[in-house]
Amino acid sequence: MTPAAREYRDAVLAELRAAGIHDATVINQARHPRCQWLGPDGSARVYVFPSTPSDHRGLANARADLRRIMRADGLITAPEPRAPRAPTPVQRLQARVRALEAALAAAQSALAASERERPTICAPSSPNAPRPPARRGRGRQRGAAPDRAAGR
């Protein structure tokens, strides 16, 4: 058995002992060691674990797999929920933007309500009402050439 397989074996047996299973046996057959024990209903349970780790999380993943099996059997209960994490800077900015958008919406609705309540000073003109005459003689118009006859 390789040192990594011994480490896996010790971790698996420690998890089983923590759940109250003391009659587990480890069988080294073929390529992968197996751990066998009796479930709460008397049926045989088998967990096959690797003899070499796949990555740095391999041992933690093996423990999580074994806990999932024991949780399904009712040998252990679900873990306590973790405490909520502190909000990240992005989450804080998102909350701030939501608050500012809500304040802006409230201000816009208040402004719209005040405009509806404002009395009209003069009656609106009809679309067919005559327009006042355009003002003329107030300087040169745009795009027009200067008056050369006047000596300018």
C-alpha positions as CSV (number, residue, x, y, z in Angstrom):
1,M,0.0,0.0,0.0
2,T,1.4,3.4,-1.0
3,P,1.8,6.2,1.5
4,A,-1.0,8.1,-0.2
5,A,-3.3,5.1,0.1
6,R,-2.5,4.8,3.8
7,E,-3.4,8.4,4.3
8,Y,-6.7,7.8,2.5
9,R,-7.3,4.7,4.6
10,D,-6.6,6.4,7.9
11,A,-8.9,9.3,6.9
12,V,-11.8,7.0,5.8
13,L,-11.5,4.9,9.0
14,A,-11.4,8.1,11.2
15,E,-14.6,9.4,9.5
16,L,-16.3,6.0,10.1
17,R,-15.2,5.9,13.7
18,A,-16.5,9.5,14.2
19,A,-19.9,8.2,13.0
20,G,-19.8,5.3,15.4
21,I,-18.8,2.5,13.0
22,H,-16.0,0.5,14.5
23,D,-16.2,-2.8,12.5
24,A,-15.1,-1.4,9.2
25,T,-12.5,-3.4,7.2
26,V,-10.1,-2.3,4.5
27,I,-9.5,-4.7,1.6
28,N,-6.6,-4.2,-0.7
29,Q,-7.6,-5.9,-4.0
30,A,-6.7,-5.0,-7.5
31,R,-5.9,-1.3,-8.0
32,H,-8.2,0.5,-5.5
33,P,-8.5,-0.3,-1.8
34,R,-12.1,-0.8,-0.5
35,C,-13.6,-0.1,2.9
36,Q,-16.5,-2.3,3.9
37,W,-18.9,-1.9,6.8
38,L,-22.5,-2.8,7.8
39,G,-25.1,-0.1,7.3
40,P,-27.9,0.6,9.9
41,D,-30.2,-1.8,8.1
42,G,-27.6,-4.6,8.1
43,S,-26.7,-4.3,4.5
44,A,-23.1,-4.2,3.4
45,R,-21.7,-0.8,2.5
46,V,-18.6,-0.4,0.3
47,Y,-16.5,2.7,-0.3
48,V,-13.8,2.4,-2.9
49,F,-11.1,5.0,-2.5
50,P,-8.0,5.9,-4.7
51,S,-4.6,4.7,-3.9
52,T,-3.1,7.9,-5.4
53,P,-4.5,11.4,-5.0
54,S,-5.9,13.1,-8.1
55,D,-5.1,16.6,-6.8
56,H,-4.6,18.6,-3.6
57,R,-8.3,18.3,-2.8
58,G,-8.5,14.5,-3.3
59,L,-8.5,13.6,0.4
60,A,-11.1,16.3,1.3
61,N,-13.3,15.1,-1.6
62,A,-13.0,11.5,-0.4
63,R,-14.1,12.5,3.1
64,A,-17.0,14.5,1.6
65,D,-18.1,11.5,-0.4
66,L,-18.0,9.2,2.6
67,R,-20.0,11.7,4.7
68,R,-22.6,11.9,1.9
69,I,-23.0,8.1,2.1
70,M,-23.3,8.2,5.9
71,R,-25.8,11.1,5.7
72,A,-27.9,9.2,3.3
73,D,-27.9,6.2,5.7
74,G,-28.9,8.5,8.6
75,L,-25.7,7.9,10.5
76,I,-24.8,11.5,10.7
77,T,-26.8,14.7,10.4
78,A,-26.4,17.6,8.0
79,P,-23.6,20.0,9.0
80,E,-24.5,23.3,10.6
81,P,-25.0,26.1,8.1
82,R,-22.1,28.4,7.8
83,A,-22.2,32.0,9.0
84,P,-23.0,34.5,6.2
85,R,-20.0,36.0,4.6
86,A,-19.2,39.7,4.6
87,P,-20.3,41.3,1.4
88,T,-17.7,41.8,-1.3
89,P,-16.9,45.3,-2.6
90,V,-18.9,44.5,-5.7
91,Q,-21.9,43.4,-3.7
92,R,-21.6,46.6,-1.6
93,L,-21.6,48.7,-4.8
94,Q,-24.6,46.9,-6.2
95,A,-26.5,47.5,-3.0
96,R,-25.6,51.2,-3.1
97,V,-26.7,51.5,-6.8
98,R,-30.0,49.8,-5.9
99,A,-30.6,52.3,-3.0
100,L,-29.7,55.3,-5.3
101,E,-32.0,54.0,-8.0
102,A,-34.8,53.7,-5.5
103,A,-34.2,57.2,-4.2
104,L,-34.2,58.5,-7.8
105,A,-37.4,56.8,-8.6
106,A,-39.1,58.3,-5.5
107,A,-37.8,61.8,-6.4
108,Q,-39.1,61.4,-10.0
109,S,-42.5,60.3,-8.8
110,A,-42.7,63.2,-6.3
111,L,-41.8,65.6,-9.1
112,A,-44.4,64.2,-11.4
113,A,-47.0,64.4,-8.7
114,S,-46.1,68.1,-8.0
115,E,-46.3,68.9,-11.7
116,R,-49.8,67.4,-11.9
117,E,-51.0,69.5,-9.0
118,R,-49.5,72.8,-10.2
119,P,-52.3,75.2,-11.4
120,T,-52.1,76.3,-15.1
121,I,-51.2,80.0,-15.5
122,C,-52.6,80.4,-19.0
123,A,-54.8,78.3,-21.1
124,P,-53.0,76.3,-23.7
125,S,-53.3,77.7,-27.2
126,S,-55.1,75.8,-29.9
127,P,-53.0,74.3,-32.7
128,N,-54.8,76.5,-35.3
129,A,-54.2,79.8,-33.4
130,P,-52.3,82.4,-35.5
131,R,-48.7,82.8,-34.7
132,P,-47.0,86.1,-33.9
133,P,-45.2,87.6,-36.9
134,A,-41.5,86.8,-37.2
135,R,-39.1,89.5,-36.2
136,R,-37.1,91.0,-39.0
137,G,-34.2,93.4,-39.3
138,R,-32.3,92.1,-36.3
139,G,-29.0,91.7,-38.1
140,R,-27.7,89.5,-40.8
141,Q,-29.3,86.1,-41.1
142,R,-27.3,83.0,-41.0
143,G,-25.9,81.8,-44.3
144,A,-26.6,85.1,-46.1
145,A,-23.7,86.9,-47.8
146,P,-22.7,90.3,-46.4
147,D,-24.1,93.3,-48.1
148,R,-21.4,94.6,-50.4
149,A,-23.3,97.6,-51.6
150,A,-23.3,99.1,-48.1
151,G,-19.5,99.1,-48.2
152,R,-18.9,96.6,-45.6
